[in-house]
């Protein structure tokens, strides 16, 4: 990944997410329900549910809401059943896009995602058509000015796979998905607070887009992200 724009891209993405805060509870509730249904309602035994609950708390979701949705998913309350479906495709300039959804109606969801791709010049692909361009990793990003030596020492000791510093001084720590929590907790215990901390699909290479192409790509991404059934969108465009 081109280091020079890594920090700018992350700040841009965080800004876009902040604008969409109204939808975040809905997405977190779905994640909680699917995680609880698949792995049970015990936080200690279910890492995916643990991360979802942490997201809920960070978004100021009341504890009653969290518990109620875990209970729905584990059969203690009547609830909707969601399934996870991943779609892949290409955006402007051949940029790769992965769309993760949770839905109770896959016919509706695929129609909505396909329409969003086609409206702004993208193309839906088949399963596996772009996923090979991404790595499933834990990612922690620290702002420029953070001590690189300290991050590297703590992260590698805790089991991180790699530590990368970009041209702007931002530091990126990469972990195996299963090691993410241990590495994050070790860094926080050492007084190192990341700007971004998530398990994500990280692009191996990026496509630089400028001007009209960048604007069209952003419209495409916005339309996909605004769909009710969409949980996460990953792409390899540098905007």
C-alpha atoms as one frame of an Amber mdcrd trajectory, in Angstrom:
protein
   0.000   0.000   0.000   1.336   3.446  -0.885   2.424   4.861   2.445   2.157
   8.544   1.628  -1.638   8.671   1.625  -2.420   6.076   4.282  -3.097   8.572
   7.079  -5.087  10.923   4.841  -7.221   8.036   3.599  -7.984   6.887   7.148
  -8.917  10.393   8.299 -11.163  10.755   5.250 -12.887   7.447   5.994 -13.386
   8.326   9.670 -14.959  11.622   8.645 -17.389   9.881   6.303 -18.313   7.412
   9.051 -18.972  10.232  11.506 -21.439  11.716   9.031 -23.347   8.412   9.008
 -23.675   7.999  12.784 -27.462   7.695  12.527 -27.114   4.213  11.018 -24.445
   2.877  13.307 -26.735   1.415  16.005 -28.679  -0.575  13.413 -25.480  -2.092
  12.049 -24.074  -2.861  15.488 -27.329  -4.540  16.577 -27.179  -6.825  13.537
 -23.553  -7.664  14.257 -24.407  -8.466  17.896 -27.285 -10.712  16.840 -25.306
 -12.669  14.246 -22.286 -13.031  16.554 -24.477 -14.233  19.430 -26.439 -16.631
  17.243 -23.277 -18.214  15.850 -21.092 -18.282  18.956 -23.487 -18.024  21.902
 -24.237 -15.213  24.328 -21.211 -15.636  26.629 -18.850 -12.713  26.012 -15.888
 -14.550  27.529 -16.265 -17.431  25.076 -17.223 -15.417  21.981 -14.550 -12.977
  20.702 -16.706 -11.733  17.831 -19.554 -10.861  20.198 -17.079  -9.217  22.562
 -15.864  -6.887  19.795 -19.445  -6.106  18.745 -20.404  -5.199  22.314 -17.315
  -2.966  22.576 -18.443  -1.171  19.409 -21.924  -0.773  20.916 -20.533   0.740
  24.115 -18.287   3.083  22.116 -21.409   4.238  20.238 -23.178   4.890  23.587
 -25.753   2.126  23.134 -27.616   1.417  26.412 -26.760  -1.862  28.139 -30.440
  -2.917  28.026 -30.409  -2.681  24.212 -27.274  -4.805  24.035 -28.658  -7.494
  26.359 -32.039  -7.588  24.608 -30.457  -8.208  21.219 -28.161 -10.924  22.577
 -31.236 -12.578  24.101 -33.095 -12.357  20.777 -30.228 -13.983  18.932 -29.768
 -16.805  21.452 -33.450 -17.706  21.456 -34.531 -16.094  24.706 -36.658 -13.556
  22.818 -38.482 -13.565  19.487 -36.305 -11.902  16.841 -35.464 -11.565  13.160
 -32.895 -13.987  11.740 -30.140 -12.419   9.628 -27.705 -14.100   7.264 -24.345
 -12.756   6.172 -23.675 -12.334   2.446 -20.565 -10.863   0.810 -20.657  -9.183
  -2.600 -17.640  -8.227  -4.676 -17.182  -5.907  -7.612 -15.278  -3.136  -9.326
 -15.665   0.606  -9.024 -14.171   3.469 -11.006 -10.786   2.828 -12.610 -10.954
  -0.854 -11.732 -10.838  -0.213  -7.984 -11.846  -3.324  -6.030 -14.842  -3.216
  -3.660 -16.056  -5.751  -1.088 -19.535  -5.288   0.399 -20.457  -7.212   3.559
 -24.182  -7.374   4.283 -26.545  -8.824   6.876 -30.042  -9.404   5.612 -33.359
 -11.127   6.225 -34.139 -10.938   2.484 -31.270 -11.802   0.115 -33.344 -11.091
  -3.029 -33.854  -7.480  -1.920 -30.240  -7.069  -0.863 -28.595  -8.318  -4.064
 -30.926  -6.118  -6.138 -30.043  -3.055  -4.047 -26.292  -3.706  -4.206 -26.361
  -4.402  -7.953 -28.339  -1.202  -8.583 -25.829   0.865  -6.569 -22.888  -0.556
  -8.527 -24.500   0.047 -11.915 -25.807   3.555 -11.159 -22.342   5.052 -10.711
 -20.347   3.053 -13.235 -19.285   0.054 -11.194 -19.736  -3.646 -11.928 -20.818
  -6.500  -9.661 -18.389  -9.399  -9.835 -18.598 -13.065  -8.933 -17.579 -14.516
  -5.576 -13.807 -14.334  -5.202 -13.363 -11.848  -8.068 -11.658  -9.215  -5.890
 -11.274 -10.765  -2.420  -7.807 -12.075  -3.306  -6.642  -8.439  -3.387  -7.332
  -8.040   0.350  -6.004  -9.529   3.600  -8.217 -10.278   6.603  -6.261  -8.658
   9.458  -6.455  -6.817  12.725  -5.415  -3.208  12.132  -4.416  -0.522  14.619
  -3.339   2.902  13.386  -1.562   5.511  15.518  -1.389   9.218  14.716   1.810
  10.857  13.458   3.986  11.805  16.415   3.459   8.521  18.291   6.698   6.835
  19.326   7.504   4.289  16.617  10.013   2.473  18.830   7.509   2.069  21.667
   4.703   0.887  19.369   7.004  -1.598  17.663   8.392  -2.970  20.919   4.979
  -3.473  22.562   3.169  -4.686  19.430   5.718  -7.293  18.369   6.098  -8.552
  21.942   2.290  -9.023  22.070   2.217 -11.008  18.826   1.696  -8.467  16.026
   2.698  -9.555  12.520   3.991  -6.228  11.192   4.484  -2.555  12.051   4.507
  -0.049   9.167   5.214   3.686   9.292   3.992   5.832   6.393   5.513   9.022
   4.946   3.349  11.194   7.209   4.499   9.411  10.360   1.332   7.405  11.005
   2.074   3.948  12.401   0.059   0.901  11.350   0.121  -2.325  13.358  -1.126
  -5.487  11.643  -2.141  -8.681  13.446  -3.766 -12.012  12.710  -7.520 -11.581
  13.378  -7.323 -13.935  16.375  -4.482 -11.920  17.949  -6.144  -8.510  17.537
  -7.562  -8.181  21.053  -4.345  -9.250  22.789  -2.226  -6.797  20.776  -4.722
  -3.943  21.210  -4.951  -4.534  24.973  -1.156  -4.628  25.329  -0.768  -1.360
  23.413  -3.476   0.356  25.465  -1.929  -0.928  28.706   1.321   0.744  27.587
  -0.513   4.057  27.150  -0.719   3.815  23.364  -4.231   4.660  22.108  -4.920
   3.949  18.408  -6.988   6.229  16.183  -8.324   3.143  14.410  -8.646  -0.343
  15.916 -10.583  -2.960  13.969 -10.551  -6.319  12.268 -10.818  -5.445   8.598
 -10.144  -6.403   4.993  -6.937  -4.527   4.128  -6.058  -3.999   0.451  -2.719
  -5.382  -0.662  -2.420  -2.734  -3.401  -4.250   0.523  -4.080  -5.660   2.381
  -7.094  -5.115   6.157  -7.096  -8.146   8.184  -8.232  -8.288  11.955  -8.687
 -10.733  14.628  -9.861 -13.938  13.377 -11.476 -12.967   9.719 -11.031 -12.482
  10.223  -7.281 -15.814  12.050  -7.022 -17.657   9.281  -8.896 -16.027   6.619
  -6.749 -17.071   8.458  -3.581 -20.673   8.666  -4.821 -20.622   4.932  -5.553
 -19.234   4.116  -2.103 -21.725   6.456  -0.402 -24.669   4.847  -2.172 -23.529
   1.354  -1.222 -22.825   2.333   2.394 -26.271   3.945   2.709 -28.081   0.695
   1.857 -29.981  -0.626   4.876 -28.519  -4.141   4.682 -24.867  -3.112   4.278
 -22.607  -3.605   7.300 -19.135  -2.825   5.921 -17.585  -1.678   2.658 -13.907
  -2.267   1.888 -12.097  -0.880  -1.165  -8.600  -0.242  -2.478  -9.124   3.265
  -3.895  -6.926   6.158  -2.811  -9.218   9.168  -3.015
